[in-house]
């Protein structure tokens, strides 16, 4: 799902915009992930680094309006995938604590995020 401009604005309260560059890893498989990322510009690939043949596989590519993070983010688990910028761009970085607050109080945003994590 894509976030609306209003939902991005809601997340921006308590978040930080920052530039990313192609090749920059935002989330590393097996490492704690304490941030929720909203892609504002550019593209980010979701990568499976645990392939049996040792190859990295791109599972999907996300662009503007999409968000990155896992259900485990909401209760401080390690990441199950790697997210890497494949184009220069800008992301909104929102601390997990802020996302937990929003999920608890904004039912529409909560439904959107949780539905994406459970699919």
C-alpha positions in Angstrom: 0.0 0.0 0.0 1.0 3.6 -0.6 0.6 6.3 2.0 -1.4 9.4 1.2 0.2 12.9 1.6 -1.8 13.4 4.8 -0.5 10.1 6.2 3.1 11.1 5.4 2.5 14.4 7.1 1.3 12.6 10.2 4.4 10.4 10.2 6.6 13.4 9.6 5.7 14.7 13.1 8.4 13.0 15.1 10.3 11.8 12.0 13.3 13.1 10.1 13.9 13.5 6.4 17.2 12.4 5.1 19.0 11.8 1.8 20.0 8.3 0.8 22.3 7.1 -1.9 22.3 4.1 -4.2 23.9 1.2 -2.3 23.1 2.5 1.2 21.6 -0.2 3.4 18.6 1.1 5.5 17.7 -2.2 7.1 20.0 -5.2 7.5 18.7 -8.7 7.8 19.4 -10.2 11.2 20.1 -6.8 12.8 17.7 -4.8 15.1 15.6 -2.4 13.2 14.4 0.5 15.2 13.2 2.8 12.5 10.3 2.9 10.1 11.1 4.4 6.6 8.8 6.1 4.2 10.2 6.5 0.7 9.8 10.1 -0.4 11.9 9.9 -3.6 14.0 7.3 -5.2 13.7 3.5 -5.0 14.6 0.9 -2.4 15.0 -2.9 -3.0 14.0 -5.6 -0.5 16.7 -8.2 -0.7 17.0 -11.8 0.4 20.5 -12.3 1.5 20.0 -15.8 2.8 19.6 -17.6 -0.5 20.9 -21.2 -0.5 23.3 -20.5 -3.4 24.8 -17.5 -1.7 23.3 -15.1 -4.2 21.4 -11.9 -3.2 17.9 -11.8 -4.7 15.8 -8.8 -5.1 12.3 -9.7 -3.9 10.6 -6.4 -4.7 11.3 -2.7 -5.3 9.5 0.1 -3.5 9.2 3.7 -4.6 7.6 7.0 -3.4 4.8 6.6 -0.9 5.7 3.1 0.1 7.1 2.3 3.6 9.6 -0.1 5.0 9.7 -2.0 8.2 8.3 -5.2 9.7 5.7 -6.2 12.2 8.7 -7.0 14.4 9.6 -3.3 14.4 6.6 -2.8 16.7 8.1 -5.0 19.4 11.9 -4.6 18.8 12.7 -7.8 16.9 15.5 -8.2 14.4 14.9 -7.6 10.7 14.0 -10.5 8.4 15.2 -8.7 5.2 17.7 -6.2 3.9 16.4 -2.9 2.4 18.9 -1.1 0.2 18.6 2.1 -1.8 19.0 1.4 -5.5 18.6 5.1 -6.5 19.5 8.3 -4.8 16.5 9.8 -3.0 15.0 10.9 0.2 13.4 9.0 3.0 11.4 9.9 6.1 12.9 8.1 9.2 10.4 7.6 12.0 11.5 6.0 15.3 9.7 2.8 16.2 8.3 4.4 19.4 6.5 7.1 17.3 5.1 4.4 15.0 3.8 2.5 18.0 2.1 5.7 19.3 0.5 6.3 15.9 -0.7 2.7 15.5 -2.4 3.0 18.9 -4.2 6.3 18.1 -4.7 6.6 14.4 -7.0 3.8 13.3 -6.8 4.4 9.5 -3.0 4.5 9.5 -2.8 1.6 12.0 -5.0 -0.5 9.7 -2.9 0.3 6.6 0.4 -0.5 8.3 -0.7 -3.6 10.0 -2.4 -4.9 6.9 0.8 -4.4 4.9 2.8 -6.3 7.5 0.4 -9.2 7.7 0.1 -9.8 4.0 
